């Protein structure tokens, strides 16, 4: 029978990582956070409709790549459409990311740097989480997995398989969020520099071929999947064409992008992850210049870190609008650079002749210090999510005023109401932002939206006090004006709920 000590030795690291992941996810659990933010609401609604036989892009418009929708569908399937299932999947995937990252850093830098970097990047994740269920959250395990697969790949018995899996994880990340592929770009650049500089042209071609083969396999699956269901044009239009306009690459202005990055990096400095990472980045540059004789896995990780960090910052700054959760893509490489800083410092301190208990006490004190710095922010997140109840009155009203077979249109971007009430949208444009995007929208899309609403005759149309006036579009035509006028005259104001206006259908004409 195993002793208690041996059992503890085997499981304490898993418990540590699980506890860290659980603490990060606790504020956003349905126990504390009753409702969700906009993006999560769209993903939950789309996941619910997938379980009812509908297809993203063809039946529900959104510009995110498809992986996020099927993660939500899988989570909802686990718990009979409850958010608990999605939250449990989030917990599993954050734990997986944390565990893989911890094991990788432990192998390269040792125990204390692994624990320290784990603590700092999980603490940094809390203010970036924004309620959870975001695309960048789901790319974290893929990013850490790619770094793990590359680790010590030269000595692996299944080297080709590792590079194929690197390509596979990269494609999955791309079809979760297109700008979350910085690590894979860095891996390809790193391999190209190292192999070509040493004259290993065949090796370079072989490794990159397997990476691209892994990426192409997922890409082909996506194309075949949506193409077989006649939805490839809608898939391309929403997930790619729209994002080209959304990013506004032709209007790239460096000054506001720098300001965006500075403001976005601020939460990462609160936990000191950014400061330790910058120190690690500088130390890695010095390592390259001084040509220190480090082990090959450490060299490989540092080289990728030097390449990856600027790439991630560029990718984050591409869209006109950048949100805190975009900065999650930085966390894996910041964890590595932080671990390198800590490893450098502890390597120097290890030459000091200090008693073991003093080293342990000092380590515990350092960890407690950084943990305490984020405690107030953590409590603030708990409170913020707990008080997120702005849609509750509307949700109760919709449930009382409609039946499950009725359609309900939310004018604006509040698809979470459709999800929480389990009332379908009468149109695939469950939110109307794409219909306002100059350069993307055309008369056909606007008429499709108006025809869907007129034909399906939603029981309620709710103006969510959005910045977009109802039935106003950047394109005007006689057909658009005629259909918009019909809706204006047949949906009459019924009541106001806070700043939202509820309209109900009338066979007659609304009184002026």
N, C-alpha and C positions, 0 to 999 in steps of 0.2 A: 504494500500500500504506500502511495506517495505521501511524503510528509507535507505538512501545511506550508512549510517554507518553500518546497519545490513547486507546489501549486501556485503560490504567490509569485514566485520567480517567473512562472510561465505566463501568468495572466495580467500582472500589474500594468504592463505597457498598454495592453488592449483596453483595460479599464480606464487608464489615463486618457487615451485618445478618444474613447467613447464618451467619457465625461466631458471632455473639451467640446466635442461635436454637439453633444446634448445641450450644453450651456449656450452655445451659439444659436441653436434652433429653438430653445425654450421660449423666448419672447414671441416668436411667430407661430407657435402651436395654436390650434383652434381653442385650446383651453384658455389662452391669454388673449389671442387676437381673433375676434369673432368674425370680422370681415377682412377684405383684402384691398389692395390698391389696384389701379386700373389694369396694368399689364397682366398681373396675375389673374384678374377677373376674366380677361379675354382668353387666357390659356385654359382656365378651368371650364369656361363655357365651351370652348372648342373641344376639349377632352370629353365633356359630357355629350356633345353632339356626335363625336366619333363613336362613342359607345351606342349611339342610336342610329348608326349606319351612315352618317354623313362624312364628308371628306373635306379636309382643309383646302382652302383656295377655291375649290369648286362650289362648296356650300357655305363656307365661312371665310371671309376675307381677313387676312392678316399678313403683315410683311415679314414676320419672323420665319426662318427656315423650319422644317417640319418636326424635328426631333422633340422640341419642347411640348408640342401638342400631344404626342404619343406618350411621353412621360406622364403628362397629366391624365391622359386616358387610362394608363396602366394604374396610376395611383387611385383614381376614382373607382376603377373596377375592383380594387382590393377591398374597399370599404363601402360598397353600395352608394356611390356618388358623394361620399363624405370627404371633406378636405383632409381628414385624418390620414387617408391613404397617400395623398400627395405629400403630406408632411413627413410621413414615415419613409417614403422614398428619398426625400431630401436628406433625412437623417442618415440613411444608409449610404448615400452617395457622398455626403460631406465626411462621414466616418471613413469611407474608402479612400477619399483624397488625402485625409489627414494621416491615415495609417500608412499608405504607400509613401507619402512624402516623409513621414517620420522614419520609416525603415531605410529609405534611400539615404537620407541625411545622416542617420546613425551609422550606416556602413562606411560612409565617406569621411565624416567628421567626428564621430563618436557620440556618446550618450548625452552629455550635457548640452552641446550645441543643438542636438536634435530636439531635446525637450524645450530649450529656450526658443528656438525658431518656431516650433509648433505653437507654443504659447503666444508668441507675438503675432503670427499670421492669423491665428484664430481670433485673437482680440481685435485685430484689424478688420476681420470679416464682419464683425457685429455692426459697425456703423455703415458699412457698404451694403448690408443685406436688404434694406428698404422693404421689409415685409416678406422677403423670400420669394421663391418660385420664379426666379429670373434665369435667363439663358446662360449668363456668365457663371452662375452658381453651378450649373450642370456641366460646364466645361472643365471645372477644377479637377475632378477625378481623371479626366482624359489627359489634361496637361501633366499632372504628376505621373500618370501611367507612361506617357511618352518619355519623360526623363528617366523613369525606372527602366524602361526597355532599352534605352541607349546606354545605361550604366553597364560598364564592363562587357559591352557587346562583343568586343574583340575576342574575349575568351569563351564566349557562349558556344555550346554545341549546336544550337539552333539559331545561328546568326541571321540567316535569310528570313526565318520566321519572325524574328524580332523586328527587322526592318519592315516587313509586310504589316505587322501589327502597328508599328509607328505610323505608317500611311493610313491604316484603317482608323486609328484613333484620331488622326488629323482630319480625315474626311467627316467623321462623326462630329467633331468639334465645329467644323465648317458648316455643317447642316444643323447645328444648334445655334451658332452665331458666327457670321462670316468673318468678323474681325477678331475672332478668338484663336487665330492660327499662328500667333507670333512664335510660339515655341517650335512649331514644325518648320517655319521659315528659317529660324535660327539653326535648327538641326541640319537642314539641307545646306545652308551656307557654311556651317562648321565642317560638315563632311567634305564639301567641295574644296574648301581651303586646305584642309589637312591632307586629303588624299591626292589632290592635284599637285600640291606643293612637294609631296614626296614621290611623285611620279607614278602613283598607283592608279592608273587610268581605268584598268579593268575592274579593280575593286570599287572605285568610285561609281562606275557605270552600274555595276551589279547592285550596290547598296541603294542607289537612287532608283533603280528599276523596281526593286521590291517595295520601296516606299510609295512610288507612284502606282504600282499595281494594287497595293492596299487601298489607296485613295480612289482609284478608278473603280474598284469593285463596289464601294459604297455609292459613288456617283452614278454608276450604271443602274444599281438597284433603285435609287430614287427616280431616275428618269423612266425606267421600266414601270415602276409602281404607279406613278401618276399618269404616265402615258397610257397604260393599259386601261385606266379608268376615264380616259378622255379629259384629264385635268392638267396636262402638261402646260398648255398655254397660260392657264390661270396661275399655275405654280410659278412659272417663269415671270409672269407679269408682276405678281405680288412680292415674291421673295427675292427677286433680282432687279427687275426693271424699276420698281418703285424705290428700292434702296439706293439705286444710282442717283435718283433725284433727291432722295432724303439726305444723302451724304453731301450733295452739292460739291463734288470734287472740282468742277469747273470754276468754283468761286472760292477756292482755298486761300484763306488769308491767315498768315502766320501769327500775327499779333494776338487776335482773340483766342486762337488755339492755345498759345502759350499761357494765357490767362486762365483758360479752362483747365489746363493741366495743373497749374499751381494751386487753384482752388480745390481741384479734385484730389490732389495728393495730400491735402491737409489732414484728413482723418487718419492717414497712414503714419503721420508724424506724431499723433497723439499717443500711440502705443510704442513709439520709437522704432517701429519696424523700418520706416523710411531712412532714419538716421543710420541705423546699423547696416542697412543695405547699401547706402551710399558709401559708407566706410569700407564695406566689402568690395564694392565696385572699384574704388580707388586702389585697394590692396591687390585686387586681381590685375589691374593694369600694371602695378609695380612688379607683380609676379612675372608678367609677360616680359617686361623690360629687363628685369634682373635674371630671367631664365632660371628660376629656382627648380630644383629637381624634386618635383612632387610626383606622387603615384598617378598613373594614367587616368583612372576614373575621376580623380580630383581635377586634373588638368582639363579633362573633357567638359566637366560641369562648369568650371570657371570660364572656359572659352565660350560656351553656349550662353552663360550669363552676360558676358560682355556684349555679345551680339544681340541677345534677346531683349534686354531692357530698352534700348532705344526703339527697337521695332515695336514693342508693345505700346510705348508712348505715342508713336506715330499712328498706330491702328486705333488707339483710344480717341485720338484727336480728329479722326476723319469726319465723323458726323458733325453737322452744325450744332446740334445739342448733345451734350455729354452729361450723363447722370452718374451718381456715385457707384452704382453697381457695375458700370463699365470697368472700373478700376480693379475688380476682382481678378481680372486676367493677369495682373501683375504679381499676385500673391505667390505663386509657385517659385518664380525666379527670385523674388525678394526673400523668400524663406531660405533659399540656397545661399544667397549673398550674405544674409544675416548669420547663418550658420558658419560661413567662412570667417566672418569677423570674430565671432565668439571663439571659434577654433584657434584663430591666430592669437587671441588674447590669452586663452586658457593654456595654450602650448607654452607661452612665455612664462605664465604663472607656475606651471607645473615644475619648473626648474627651482622654484623656491622650496625650501625645506619646511613645509607646513604640516602639522598633524592632520590626519584624515578628517577628524570631526570638524576642524576649522574650515576645511575646504567645503564640507557638506553644509555647514552652517552658512557660509558665505554664499553658496549657490542658492540655498533656500531663501536667504535674505534678498538676493537679486531678483529671483522669480516673484517673491511676494511684493517687492517694490513696483515692478511693472504691472503686476496684476491689480494692485490698488489704484494705479493711475487711471485705469479704465472702468473702475467700479461705478462711479457716478454716471458715466455715459451709458453703461449697461442698464442701470436702473431707469434711466430716461427712456431707453428703447422699450423696456417693459411697459412703462406707463403710456408711451405714445401709441403703441399697438393696442393696448387695452382700451383706450378711449376712442378708437377708430370705429365710430358707430353712426356716421353721417347718413348712411343709406338705410338704416334700420326701419325708419318710419315709412319710407317709400316701399321697401320690401314687404312690410306688413300690409300696406294698402293694396299693392299689386296682388298679393295672395288672396286677400279678401274680395277683391273686385273682379277677378278673372278666374277662369277654370284652367286646368293644365293643358287643354287643347287650344287655348287662345294664344294669339301672337301679341307680343308687346315690343314696341320700338322705343329704344332709348336714343334721343337725339343728342349726340355728343360722343363720349367714350366711356360709358359706364356699363359694360357688358357683364360686370359682376352681378348686377341686379337680375339680368336674365338667368345667370347661373343659380343664384341663391333662391330665386322664385321658381326655377325650373319652367320658365316660359320662353318659348322660342322667339327669336327675332324673325320678322317677316321677310327679311332680306339677308343675303350673305354679307352685306355691309353692316355688320353689327355695330360698328362705329363708322363715322362718316369722314374721317380725316383724309382718306385717299381721294374722296370726291372733291376735296378743296385744294388738291396739290396741282398747281400750274405745271404744265409740261408732262404730267402723267395722266390726269383725268381727260376724258373726251366725252362727247355727247352721248355715245353709246353706253358708257358706264353709268352716267347720270340717269338716262332713260331706263336702264335696267333696274336701278335702285327705285325710281319712282313707280315703275310698272309693278315691281314686286310688292311694294307697300299698298298700292291701289288694289291689286288682285287678291292679296292675302288678307287685306282689311284687318289690321291689328285692333284689338279691343281698346288698347291705350297707346297713345304716343306721348312720351314724357320728355319735355325739354329740360335738360339737366343744367341749364344756365351756363351752357358752354359759350366759348368765344365766337362760335359760328352761328349766325342767324339762321333760323329754320328755313329750309327750302331755298336757300341762296347758294349759288354755285358760281365758279369763275367763268363758266361758259353759259351763254344764254341762247335760246332758240325758241321758236313758236311752240314746238312740242314740249319743251321743258317748262315753259311758262304756263302752258295749258294744264299740264299734270300737277304742277306745284299749286296752281290756283284751285284745282279740284280738292287737294288735300287741305288747303287752308280753309276752304268753305265747308268741308264735311267733318273736320275734327275741331270740336268746340272746347274751349277751356272749361274744365270741370271743377278743379280746385288747385290750390297751391300748397305744396309741402316744403316748407322753408323757402329756398330760392328756386325750387323746381316747379314747373307748371305741368299739370296733367291734362291731356286732351282726350276726349272720348268721341267715338264716331257718332255721327248723326245722319239720318237719311235725308233730312232737310238741309237748309242752309243755316250756318251759324248766325245768330243775331249779332249785329254790329256792336 
